[in-house]
Amino acid sequence: MLKKFYKFLNLQDSNDKTLNDNDLDASKSNTFSQINFNSFYEMSQKLGFESYKRLTQTNLTSQSIAFGLLNVSQQFATAALINNPVPLLENQIQLFQNQMQLLQNSLLSLVTEKFEPIVVPDKGDKRFIDDAWSKNVYFDYIKQSYLLYSTSILDSIEMTEGLDAKTQQRLLFFTRQWLNAIAPSNFILTNPEVLRATKANKGKNLIRGLKQLLEDLDKSAHLLSIRMTDNEAFMLGENIAVTPGKVVYRNRMFELIQYVPTTQTVNKKPLLIVPPWINKFYIMDLKEKNSYIRWALNEGHSVFVISWVNPDQSYKDAGMETYMHEGLLAALDVVEKITGEPNANVIGYCIGGMLLALTLSWLAENNQSQRIASATFWTTMFDFSDPGDLGVFIDNDIVNALEREGDKKGVFDGRLMGVAFSLLRENSLYWNYFIQNYLMGERPTPFDLLYWNSDCTNVTAALHKFVLRELYLGNKLIKKGELTFDNIKIDLSKVTTPTYVVAAIQDHIVKWKESYQSTQVFNSEVQFVLAESGHVAGIINPPTGKYGFYTSNENVSDPDEWFKLAEKQERSWWLHWGEWISKHSSGTVAARKPGVDNDGLPWPVLCDAPGEYVRIKAFEALA
């Protein structure tokens, strides 16, 4: 079979015993004469073995998702076929008529002029931008037939009555995943761009792609993690995360980085940043021009950042209480010892903000609210009643399965979480790279944001259980007195700390209206800001960036009403926050340098920023 494929591409077997990158470079040879047929055969065998191994692996979570899909499919069938079959029947008749019209148009286009398309891709759908998808009758037919079929299926789900919103959302999401997986653009013989590349390269692109696929499989968990960027192009501390600083404290949970000041004087109140632990902190320090850390230093802040450990199985029982006591509270203790200040301005990003909110409530209950001078939340969810697309992965059965997996393994593999987040935007963050890397055989291009996005972290079993069951399923963070946390009842209405909340209008992970609910529960001054763009770009938007924000002086109960009252400002929210935080900075003092405490005595420095914990990869922690 493989020999026939070689012959089809005008290729020959070879006596060469090695297969390296030079062999796979189209500029080195005009044919495959240098490629060892046996090496290609061995790679194909390995791919088959790896695929079979993953298909046959026992995975409680996958089984739970599969059973859940079976259940919602049965609900859909009952609602569509029994309760009211007429809309489904009409939908199928329309699909048949459209397909027949498309076939007729395509056949006539072979001998006459082209017809106007029956269906066109959605705006922003980049799968079919190649000219051949429109100018070649064969590919145009494949494209339109696929789009008609996909649209018909999704429409039939949306129009079916009798489905609750959660069931419909899950069915739409997983149906969309399947439809996008079988798109003609994902296959060699139905993608004109791939066929051209295969012909031009004499098939070398497929060999390069196969080699890259096997490399990615070696570093993947149960699901394939596709490389989005050239991971070899970045070195932490050299061309990414390069803002000068020192690790001034380390325990089993985190390293604390104190950054070198860039101004002669600094704000009296230090600034402590609590990043999420499902990604690494250097999203705030990718490069100088968009580094929030460097900008904050230039604004005169004494910047401290928590760098969380990438946990292994021994961290199984480290829960949210551990992250508070051995994380945020421990960091506050160290910052106080170094600066002499009894409190700090604290920023919490995403799930780091959830920890900050819980800590504020804990401090209030224990009469220690004065330890945090102000709290800033970046894209933090307070109300979990609508968790967005992530909600499709979360129900009681799946959480039960995840808990059993956690009891067995100790941690949730960060690589799986990375794939799950990619599948929220599957065409741009998954299948696009599948085509580029494996079918076109191209090397991923260097991109610092995608390097950070791929540098995932594991989550401890106890922490994962708490967040999913108590917050996502129970929605207890916002409910007064329903969440027991470290021997207290969480009540955010007792929090009086001045608060600044930033949400992003296009955030698909933390919907802005769920973040807005913070304005209704904190018993303090709450400044709510709605940034343009999404979960990352909406936050990492320096003054030279292109996104503005909305804000209002009145926090009404209805977020839609708030948006009507809000005014847009055509500048970065960083500048607005800078004006706000100046009210809580208590003047200035001489710049604080790492390695010296407030009394001028030496303070131990463990290593240079960005530290050691940030360098540990998820698969290395689990090795």
For each residue, the residues with C-beta under 8 A, 3 or more apart:
1: 4 5
2: 5 6 37 40 41 44
3: 6 7 13 37
4: 1 7 8
5: 1 2 8 9 203
6: 2 3 9 11 12 13 32 37 203
7: 3 4 10 11
8: 4 5
9: 5 6 32 198 199 202 203
10: 7 31 202
11: 6 7 31 32 33 35 202 203
12: 6 31 32 33
13: 3 6 37
14: 32 33 34 35 36 37
15: 36
16: 23 34 35 36
17: 36 38 39
18: 23 36 39
19: 23 24 35 36 39 40 43 207 211
20: 23 24
21: 24 25
22: 25 28
23: 16 18 19 20 28 29 34 35 36
24: 19 20 21 35 204 207 208 211 441
25: 21 22 28 29 204
26: 29 200 201 202 204 205
27:
28: 22 23 25 34
29: 23 25 26 32 33 34
30: 202
31: 10 11 12 34 202
32: 6 9 11 12 14 29 35 202 203 204 207
33: 11 12 14 29
34: 14 16 23 28 29 31
35: 11 14 16 19 23 24 32 39 40 204 207
36: 14 15 16 17 18 19 23 39 40
37: 2 3 6 13 14 40 41
38: 17 41 42
39: 17 18 19 35 36 42 43
40: 2 19 35 36 37 43 44 207 210
41: 2 37 38 44 45
42: 38 39 45 46
43: 19 39 40 46 47 210 211 214
44: 2 40 41 47 48 210
45: 41 42 48 49
46: 42 43 49 50 214
47: 43 44 50 51 210 213 214 217
48: 44 45 51 52
49: 45 46 52 53
50: 46 47 53 54 214 217
51: 47 48 54 55
52: 48 49 55 56
53: 49 50 56 57
54: 50 51 57 222 223
55: 51 52
56: 52 53
57: 53 54 222
58: 63
59: 62 63 222 405
60: 63 64 401 402 404 405
61: 64 65 398 401 402 405
62: 59 65 66 222
63: 58 59 60 66 67 401
64: 60 61 67 68 397 398 400 401
65: 61 62 68 69 393 398
66: 62 63 69 70
67: 63 64 70 71 397
68: 64 65 71 72 170 395 397 398
69: 65 66 72 73 170 171 174
70: 66 67 73 74
71: 67 68 74 75
72: 68 69 75 76 167 170 171
73: 69 70 76 77 171
74: 70 71 77 78
75: 71 72 78 79 163 167
76: 72 73 79 80 157 160 163 167 171
77: 73 74 80 81 82
78: 74 75 81 82 83 162
79: 75 76 82 83 84 160 161 162 163
80: 76 77 83 84 85 87 88 156 160
81: 77 78 85 88
82: 77 78 79 85
83: 78 79 80 161 162
84: 79 80 87 160 161 162
85: 80 81 82 88 89
86: 89 90
87: 80 84 90 91 156 159 160 161
88: 80 81 85 91 92 156 160
89: 85 86 92 93
90: 86 87 93 94
91: 87 88 94 95 152 155 156 159
92: 88 89 95 96 152 156
93: 89 90 96 97
94: 90 91 97 98 152
95: 91 92 98 99 148 149 152
96: 92 93 99 100
97: 93 94 100 101
98: 94 95 101 102 118 119 148
99: 95 96 102 103 145 148 149
100: 96 97 103 104
101: 97 98 104 105 118
102: 98 99 105 106 118 141 144 145 148
103: 99 100 106 107 141
104: 100 101 107 108
105: 101 102 108 109 115 118
106: 102 103 109 110 137 140 141
107: 103 104 110
108: 104 105 111 112 115
109: 105 106 112 113 114 115 137 140
110: 106 107 137
111: 108
112: 108 109
113: 109
114: 109 137
115: 105 108 109
116:
117: 120 134 140 144
118: 98 101 102 105 144 148
119: 98 144 147 148 151
120: 117 147
121: 125 127 128 143 147
122: 125
123:
124:
125: 121 122 128 427
126: 129 427 428 432
127: 121 183 185 427 431
128: 121 125 133 134 143 185
129: 126 133
130: 133 192 193
131: 134 135
132: 135 136 139 192 193 196
133: 128 129 130 136 139 140 143 192
134: 117 128 131 140 143
135: 131 132 140
136: 132 133 139 140 192
137: 106 109 110 114 140 141
138: 141 142
139: 132 133 136 142 143 184 190 192
140: 106 109 117 133 134 135 136 137 143 144
141: 102 103 106 137 138 144 145
142: 138 139 145 146 184 190
143: 121 128 133 134 139 140 146 147 184
144: 102 117 118 119 140 141 147 148
145: 99 102 141 142 148 149
146: 142 143 149 150 183 184
147: 119 120 121 143 144 150 151
148: 95 98 99 102 118 119 144 145 151 152
149: 95 99 145 146 152 153 179
150: 146 147 153 154 179
151: 119 147 148 154 155
152: 91 92 94 95 148 149 155 156
153: 149 150 156 157 175 179
154: 150 151 157 158 172 175 176 179
155: 91 151 152 158 159
156: 80 87 88 91 92 152 153 159 160
157: 76 153 154 160 163 168 171 172 175
158: 154 155 168 172
159: 87 91 155 156
160: 76 79 80 84 87 88 156 157 163 168
161: 79 83 84 87
162: 78 79 83 84
163: 75 76 79 157 160 167 168 171
164: 167 168
165: 168 169
166: 169 170 391 395
167: 72 75 76 163 164 170 171
168: 157 158 160 163 164 165 171 172
169: 165 166 172 173 391 392
170: 68 69 72 166 167 173 174 392
171: 69 72 73 76 157 163 167 168 174 175
172: 154 157 158 168 169 175 176
173: 169 170 176 177 389 392
174: 69 170 171 177 178 392
175: 153 154 157 171 172 178 179
176: 154 172 173 179 180 426
177: 173 174 180 181 423 426
178: 174 175 181 182
179: 149 150 153 154 175 176 182 183
180: 176 177 183 426 427 431
181: 177 178 186 426 431
182: 178 179 186
183: 127 146 179 180 186 431
184: 139 142 143 146 187 190 191
185: 127 128 190 191 431 435
186: 181 182 183 191 431 434 435 439
187: 184 190 191
188: 191 194 195 198 206 439
189: 195
190: 139 142 184 185 187
191: 184 185 186 187 188 194 195 435 439
192: 130 132 133 136 139 195 196
193: 130 132 196 197 440
194: 188 191 197 198 205 435 439 440
195: 188 189 191 192 198 199
196: 132 192 193 199 200
197: 193 194 200 201 205 439 440 441
198: 9 188 194 195 201 203 205 206
199: 9 195 196 202
200: 26 196 197
201: 26 197 198 204 205 441
202: 9 10 11 26 30 31 32 199
203: 5 6 9 11 32 198 206 207
204: 24 25 26 32 35 201 207 208 441
205: 26 194 197 198 201 208 209 439 440 441 442
206: 188 198 203 209 210 439 441
207: 19 24 32 35 40 203 204 210 211 441
208: 24 204 205 211 212 441 442
209: 205 206 212 213 437 438 439 440 441
210: 40 43 44 47 206 207 213 214 438
211: 19 24 43 207 208 214 215
212: 208 209 215 216 227 437 438 441 443
213: 47 209 210 216 217 437 438
214: 43 46 47 50 210 211 217 218
215: 211 212 218 219 227
216: 212 213 219 220 224 225 226 227 437
217: 47 50 213 214 220 224
218: 214 215
219: 215 216 225 415 619
220: 216 217 223 224 225 415
221: 225 413 415 416 419 619
222: 54 57 59 62 413 416
223: 54 220 415 416 419
224: 216 217 220 419
225: 216 219 220 221 415 418 419 454
226: 216 422 430 433 434 437
227: 212 215 216 230 231 433 437 444 454
228: 429 433 444 447 450 453 454
229: 233 234 444 445 446 447 448 450 451 454
230: 227 233 234 443 444 445 446
231: 227 234 451 454
232:
233: 229 230 239 446 451
234: 229 230 231 239 240 446 448 451
235: 238 239 240
236: 240 241 282 610 614 615
237: 240 241 242 608 609 610
238: 235 242
239: 233 234 235 242 287
240: 234 235 236 237 282 285 286 287 448 451 452
241: 236 237 282 285 286 609 610 614
242: 237 238 239 285 287 288
243: 259 260 285 288 291 293 294 297 609
244: 259 260 608 609
245: 257 258 259 260 303 305 594 608 609 610
246: 257 258 260 594 595 605 606 607 608 609
247: 250 255 256 257 307 605 606 607 608 609 611 612
248: 256 257 258 334 338 594 595 603 604 605 606
249: 255 256 330 331 334 606
250: 247 254 255 256 606 611 612 613
251: 254 326 330
252: 309 315 326
253: 308 309 318 322 323 326 327 330
254: 250 251 306 307 308 309 326 327 330 331 613
255: 247 249 250 306 307 309 606 611 612 613 614
256: 247 248 249 250 304 305 306 307 331 334 335
257: 245 246 247 248 304 305 306 307 609 610 611
258: 245 246 248 302 303 304 338 592 594
259: 243 244 245 293 297 303 304 305 594 609
260: 243 244 245 246 297 593 594
261: 266 297 302 591 592 593
262: 294 297 298
263: 266 297 298 300 591
264: 590 591
265: 300 588 589 590 591
266: 261 263 300 301 302 588 589 590 591 592
267: 270 271 300 301 302 582 585 586 587 588 589
268: 341 585 586 587 588 589
269: 341 343 344 345 373 584 585 586
270: 267 301 302 303 304 335 338 339 341 344 345 592
271: 267 296 301 302 303 304 344 345 346 347 581
272: 304 305 306 331 332 335 344 345 346 347
273: 281 284 293 303 304 305 306 346 347 349
274: 306 327 328 331 346 347 348 349 352 353 355 356
275: 279 280 281 283 284 305 306 307 308 349 352
276: 279 349 350 351 352
277: 308 323 351 352 457 459 463
278: 350 351 414 417 456 457 459
279: 275 276 283 452 453 455 456 457
280: 275 283 307 308 452 455 457 614
281: 273 275 284 285 305 306 307 308 610 614
282: 236 240 241 285 286 452 610 614
283: 275 279 280 286 449 452 536 540
284: 273 275 281 291 292 293 305 349 540
285: 240 241 242 243 281 282 291 292 293 294 610
286: 240 241 282 283 290 291 448 449 452 540
287: 239 240 242 290 291 448
288: 242 243 291 294
289: 542 544
290: 286 287 540 542 545
291: 243 284 285 286 287 288 294 295 542
292: 284 285 295 296 539 540 542 574
293: 243 259 273 284 285 296 297 303 305
294: 243 262 285 288 291 297 298
295: 291 292 298 299 542 543 574
296: 271 292 293 299 301 303
297: 243 259 260 261 262 263 293 294 300 301 303
298: 262 263 294 295
299: 295 296 578
300: 263 265 266 267 297 588
301: 266 267 270 271 296 297 585
302: 258 261 266 267 270 271 339 591 592
303: 245 258 259 270 271 273 293 296 297
304: 256 257 258 259 270 271 272 273 331 335 344
305: 245 256 257 259 272 273 275 281 284 293
306: 254 255 256 257 272 273 274 275 281 327 328 331 352
307: 247 254 255 256 257 275 280 281 610 611 613 614
308: 253 254 275 277 280 281 327 457 613
309: 252 253 254 255 315 613 616
310: 414 457 458 613 616 617 618 620 621
311: 314 315 318 411 457 458 459 460 621
312: 315 410 411 458 621 622
313: 316 409 410 411 622
314: 311 410
315: 252 309 311 312 318 410 411 460
316: 313 406 410 411 460 461 462
317: 322 460 461 462
318: 253 311 315 322 323 326 460 462 463
319: 322 323 460 462 463 465 466
320: 323 324 355 358 462 463 466 467 485
321: 324 325 485 486
322: 253 317 318 319 325 326 327 462 463
323: 253 277 318 319 320 326 327 328 355 463
324: 320 321 327 328 329 355 358 359 362 486
325: 321 322 329 330 486
326: 251 252 253 254 318 322 323 329 330
327: 253 254 274 306 308 322 323 324 330 331 355
328: 274 306 323 324 331 332 346 355 356 359
329: 324 325 326 332 333 359
330: 249 251 253 254 325 326 327 333 334
331: 249 254 256 272 274 304 306 327 328 334 335
332: 272 328 329 335 336 343 344 346 371 372
333: 329 330 336 337
334: 248 249 256 330 331 337 338
335: 256 270 272 304 331 332 338 339 341 344
336: 332 333 339 340 341 342 343 344
337: 333 334 340 597 598
338: 248 258 270 334 335 592 597 598 603
339: 270 302 335 336 344 592 597 598
340: 336 337 597 598 599
341: 268 269 270 335 336 344 598
342: 336 370 371
343: 269 332 336 370 371 372 373
344: 269 270 271 272 304 332 335 336 339 341 371 372 373
345: 269 270 271 272 372 373 374 375 376 581 584 585
346: 271 272 273 274 328 332 356 372 374 375 376
347: 271 272 273 274 356 375 376 377 378
348: 274 352 353 354 355 356 357 375 376 377 378 380
349: 273 274 275 276 284 352 353 378 379 380 539
350: 276 278 353 354 378 379 380 509 510 535
351: 276 277 278 354 355 380 467
352: 274 275 276 277 306 348 349 355 356 380
353: 274 348 349 350 356 357 377 378 379 380
354: 348 350 351 357 358 380 381 467 471 477
355: 274 320 323 324 327 328 348 351 352 358 359
356: 274 328 346 347 348 352 353 359 360 375 377 380
357: 348 353 354 360 361 375 377 380 382 477 492 495 518
358: 320 324 354 355 361 362 477 485 490
359: 324 328 329 355 356 362 363 372
360: 356 357 363 364 369 372 375 492 495 497
361: 357 358 364 365 485 488 490 491 492 494 495
362: 324 358 359 365 366 485 486 488 490
363: 359 360 366 368 369 371 372
364: 360 361 367 368 369 491 494 495 496
365: 361 362 488 489 491 494
366: 362 363 488
367: 364
368: 363 364 371
369: 360 363 364 372 495 496 497
370: 342 343
371: 332 342 343 344 363 368
372: 332 343 344 345 346 359 360 363 369 375 497
373: 269 343 344 345 497 498 584 586
374: 345 346 497 498 499 500 581 584
375: 345 346 347 348 356 357 360 372 497 498 499 500
376: 345 346 347 348 499 500 501 502 577 581
377: 347 348 353 356 357 380 499 500 501 502 515 518
378: 347 348 349 350 353 502 539
379: 349 350 353 502 503 504 507 509 510 515 535 538 539
380: 348 349 350 351 352 353 354 356 357 377 501 510 515 518
381: 354 384 387 471 510 511 514 515
382: 357 477 478 492 514 515 517 518 521
383: 386 475 477 478 513 514 517
384: 381 387 471 472 474 475 477 478 514
385: 475 514
386: 383 391 511 513 514
387: 381 384 390 391 394 472 511 514
388: 391 507 508 509 510 511 514
389: 173 392 424 508 509
390: 387 393 394 420 424 472 509
391: 166 169 386 387 388 394 472
392: 169 170 173 174 389
393: 65 390 398 420
394: 387 390 391 398 399 468 472 473
395: 68 166 398 399 473
396: 399 400 473
397: 64 67 68 400 401
398: 61 64 65 68 393 394 395 401 402
399: 394 395 396 402 403 465 468 469 472 473
400: 64 396 397 403 404
401: 60 61 63 64 397 398 404 405
402: 60 61 398 399 405 406 412 464 465 468
403: 399 400 406 407 461 465 469
404: 60 400 401 407 408
405: 59 60 61 401 402 408 409 412
406: 316 402 403 409 410 411 412 461 462 464 465
407: 403 404 461
408: 404 405
409: 313 405 406 412 413 461
410: 312 313 314 315 316 406 460 461
411: 311 312 313 315 316 406 458 459 460 461 464 621 622
412: 402 405 406 409 416 417 458 459 460 461 464
413: 221 222 409 416 417 458 618 622
414: 278 310 417 418 456 457 458 459 618
415: 219 220 221 223 225 418 419 456 618 619
416: 221 222 223 412 413 419 420
417: 278 412 413 414 420 421 456 459
418: 225 414 415 421 422 453 454 456
419: 221 223 224 225 415 416 422 423 430
420: 390 393 416 417 423 424
421: 417 418 424 429 509
422: 226 418 419 425 426 429 430
423: 177 419 420 426 429 430
424: 389 390 420 421 429 508 509
425: 422 428 429 430 508
426: 176 177 180 181 422 423 429 430 431
427: 125 126 127 180 430 431 432
428: 126 425 432
429: 228 421 422 423 424 425 426 432 433
430: 226 419 422 423 425 426 427 433 434
431: 127 180 181 183 185 186 426 427 434 435
432: 126 427 428 429 435 436
433: 226 227 228 429 430 436 437 444
434: 186 226 430 431 437 438 439
435: 185 186 191 194 431 432 438 439 440
436: 432 433 439 440 442 444
437: 209 212 213 216 226 227 433 434 440 441 442 444
438: 209 210 212 213 434 435 441
439: 186 188 191 194 197 205 206 209 434 435 436
440: 193 194 197 205 209 435 436 437
441: 24 197 201 204 205 206 207 208 209 212 437 438
442: 205 208 436 437
443: 212 230
444: 227 228 229 230 433 436 437 447 450
445: 229 230
446: 229 230 233 234 451
447: 228 229 444 450 451
448: 229 234 240 286 287 451 452
449: 283 286 452 453 536
450: 228 229 444 447 453 454
451: 229 231 233 234 240 446 447 448 454 455
452: 240 279 280 282 283 286 448 449 455
453: 228 279 418 449 450
454: 225 227 228 229 231 418 450 451
455: 279 280 451 452 617
456: 278 279 414 415 417 418 618
457: 277 278 279 280 308 310 311 414 618
458: 310 311 312 411 412 413 414 618 621 622
459: 277 278 311 411 412 414 417 463 464
460: 311 315 316 317 318 319 410 411 412 463 464
461: 316 317 403 406 407 409 410 411 412 464 465
462: 316 317 318 319 320 322 406 465 466
463: 277 318 319 320 322 323 459 460 466 467
464: 402 406 411 412 459 460 461 467 468
465: 319 399 402 403 406 461 462 468 469
466: 319 320 462 463 469 470 471
467: 320 351 354 463 464 470 471 472
468: 394 399 402 464 465 471 472 473
469: 399 403 465 466 472 473 474
470: 466 467 473 474 476 477 483
471: 354 381 384 466 467 468 474 475 476 477
472: 384 387 390 391 394 399 467 468 469 475
473: 394 395 396 399 468 469 470
474: 384 469 470 471 482 483
475: 383 384 385 471 472 478 479
476: 470 471 479 482 483 490
477: 354 357 358 382 383 384 470 471 483 490 492
478: 382 383 384 475 492 517 521
479: 475 476 482 483
480: 491 492 493
481: 489 490 491
482: 474 476 479 489 490
483: 470 474 476 477 479 489 490
484: 487 488 489 490
485: 320 321 358 361 362 488 489 490
486: 321 324 325 362
487: 484
488: 361 362 365 366 484 485
489: 365 481 482 483 484 485
490: 358 361 362 476 477 481 482 483 484 485
491: 361 364 365 480 481 494
492: 357 360 361 382 477 478 480 495 518 521 522
493: 480 521 522 523
494: 361 364 365 491 523
495: 357 360 361 364 369 492 499 522 523 524
496: 364 369 523 524
497: 360 369 372 373 374 375 522 524
498: 373 374 375 524 525 583 584
499: 374 375 376 377 495 518 522 524 525 526 527
500: 374 375 376 377 526 527 529 577 580 581
501: 376 377 380 515 516 518 519 526 527 528 529
502: 376 377 378 379 529 530 531 538 539 549 573 577
503: 379 507 510 512 515 516 528 529 530 531 538
504: 379 507 510 512 530 531 532 533 534 535 537 538 539
505: 512 530 531 532 533 538 550
506: 532 533 534 538
507: 379 388 503 504 510 511 512 534 535 538
508: 388 389 424 425 511 534 535
509: 350 379 388 389 390 421 424 535
510: 350 379 380 381 388 503 504 507 514 515 535
511: 381 386 387 388 507 508 514 515
512: 503 504 505 507 515 516 530 559
513: 383 386 516 517 559 560
514: 381 382 383 384 385 386 387 388 510 511 517
515: 377 379 380 381 382 501 503 510 511 512 518
516: 501 503 512 513 519 520 528 530 559 562
517: 382 383 478 513 514 520 521 559
518: 357 377 380 382 492 499 501 515 521 522 526 528
519: 501 516 522 526 528 555 562
520: 516 517 555 557
521: 382 478 492 493 517 518
522: 492 493 495 497 499 518 519 526
523: 493 494 495 496
524: 495 496 497 498 499
525: 498 499
526: 499 500 501 518 519 522 555
527: 499 500 501 551 580
528: 501 503 516 518 519 551 552 555 562
529: 500 501 502 503 549 550 551 573 576 577
530: 502 503 504 505 512 516 549 550 551 563 566
531: 502 503 504 505 538 539 541 547 548 549 573
532: 504 505 506 538 541 547 548 549
533: 504 505 506 537 538 541 547
534: 504 506 507 508 537 538
535: 350 379 504 507 508 509 510 538 539
536: 283 449 539 540
537: 504 533 534 540 541 547
538: 379 502 503 504 505 506 507 531 532 533 534 535 541 547
539: 292 349 378 379 502 504 531 535 536
540: 283 284 286 290 292 536 537
541: 531 532 533 537 538 545 546 547 572 573 574
542: 289 290 291 292 295 545 572 574
543: 295 571 572 574 575
544: 289
545: 290 541 542 572
546: 541
547: 531 532 533 537 538 541 572
548: 531 532 568 569 570 571 572
549: 502 529 530 531 532 568 569 571 572 573 576
550: 505 529 530 563 566 567 568 569
551: 527 528 529 530 566 567 569 576
552: 528 555 562 565 566 567
553:
554: 562 565
555: 519 520 526 528 552 562
556: 561 562 565
557: 520 561
558: 561 562
559: 512 513 516 517 562 563
560: 513 563 564
561: 556 557 558 564 565
562: 516 519 528 552 554 555 556 558 559 565 566
563: 530 550 559 560 566
564: 560 561
565: 552 554 556 561 562
566: 530 550 551 552 562 563
567: 550 551 552
568: 548 549 550
569: 548 549 550 551 576
570: 548
571: 543 548 549 575 576
572: 541 542 543 545 547 548 549 575 576
573: 502 529 531 541 549 576 577
574: 292 295 541 542 543 577 578
575: 543 571 572 578 579
576: 529 549 551 569 571 572 573 579 580
577: 376 500 502 529 573 574 580 581
578: 299 574 575 581 582
579: 575 576 582
580: 500 527 576 577 583 584
581: 271 345 374 376 500 577 578 584 585
582: 267 578 579 585
583: 498 580
584: 269 345 373 374 498 580 581
585: 267 268 269 301 345 581 582 588
586: 267 268 269 373
587: 267 268
588: 265 266 267 268 300 585
589: 265 266 267 268 592
590: 264 265 266
591: 261 263 264 265 266 302
592: 258 261 266 270 302 338 339 589 596 598
593: 260 261 596
594: 245 246 248 258 259 260 603 605
595: 246 248 602 603 605
596: 592 593 600 601 602 603
597: 337 338 339 340 600 601 602 603
598: 337 338 339 340 341 592
599: 340
600: 596 597
601: 596 597
602: 595 596 597
603: 248 338 594 595 596 597
604: 248
605: 246 247 248 594 595
606: 246 247 248 249 250 255 611
607: 246 247 611 612
608: 237 244 245 246 247 611
609: 237 241 243 244 245 246 247 257 259
610: 236 237 241 245 257 281 282 285 307 614 615
611: 247 250 255 257 307 606 607 608 614 615
612: 247 250 255 607 615 616
613: 250 254 255 307 308 309 310 616
614: 236 241 255 280 281 282 307 610 611
615: 236 610 611 612
616: 309 310 612 613 620 621
617: 310 455 620 621
618: 310 413 414 415 456 457 458 621 622
619: 219 221 415 622 623
620: 310 616 617 623
621: 310 311 312 411 458 616 617 618
622: 312 313 411 413 458 618 619
623: 619 620
